[in-house]
Amino acid sequence: MPSDIQKFESDALGAIAGAKDKSELEGVENKLLGRKQGEFTSLMKGISELTAEEKKAAGARLNELKNKLTEAIGQKRVGFESAAWDQIAEAEKVDLTAPSLPLKKFGHFHPNTLVQRDLENLFTSMGFAVLDGPEIESDYYNFTALNIPETHPARDLQDTFYVKNPNPNDQTPSRLVMRTHTSPMQIRAMQKYGAPLRVVIPGKCYRNEATDVRHEHTFYQFEGLVVDERINFSPLKGVLEIVARHLYGEKTEVRLRPKYYPFVEPGVNGEVTCFNCGGKGCRLCKNSGWLEIFGAGMVHPSVLLEGGIDSKKYTGFAFGFGLTRLVMLKYGIDDVRLLESGNMKFLEQF
């Protein structure tokens, strides 16, 4: 029996050392230490033929041998795994001395985004917060709360995209619209934050327009709202002059002319001196020397009340730029439809 154990040990260690990969090693392990038909199991069965003294010595020897073989198999397996990781590391190795690969062409911001971010930076430097709002609005926020009555033409189906109520079982359905302007956020901002308040609201708007070089059903606005005590036209014009000179140069002048808007009283139409001709008159400004770029005015008391603001204590002003128009003027774009076309030859210019 001792000689059988010695021979088994020698052969087993040789077989383990000679295994070429993990699969072969598993085969050797099953052959040597398999529970039912392994060679080690056969040796253990031979102990029954020995005397009591021999059984004790052989049992201790076999236990020692089993631990030795298990350890040898474990070390061999670790060696295979380490070699595999070395191969992976070698395959993924990066030569830092190699010349760099040419950079791929990166995208860039849309011209609308460029102008919007420029204005956002300007207004945040003056203490304004930038807000965003839903593009699908209720009839209340889009019209009613802004002092636009049921009879106003803007509510006509031909001018506004109405959305079907998603819940046909709703007994009191609210009319939903694709917002026609960013002004609904005036009400939402006042209701949420109260006064004093200084915010700008950029965003996409929709109107049922017949598209041409100057009109598009999808466009962008940039709106501002200030509510505080003792607010009047003086700070309104000051803010608008800062914006105009930021966009078109320090010599740009601003003029305000009366104009009706339902949600402001009084309201004004804002124009700036044409940056193309310096106010002398050209094709861009239709020889007037002025460019119309915004509407503004003092917030109507009814709008303040809808926003939860005490109109006897607070006043406010609001202004709105056609962001799409600002982009067209800044970059000399003569067809508004190009901005929403997705035409890469056009967009790659910016």
Disulfide bonds with the S-S distance in Angstrom:
none
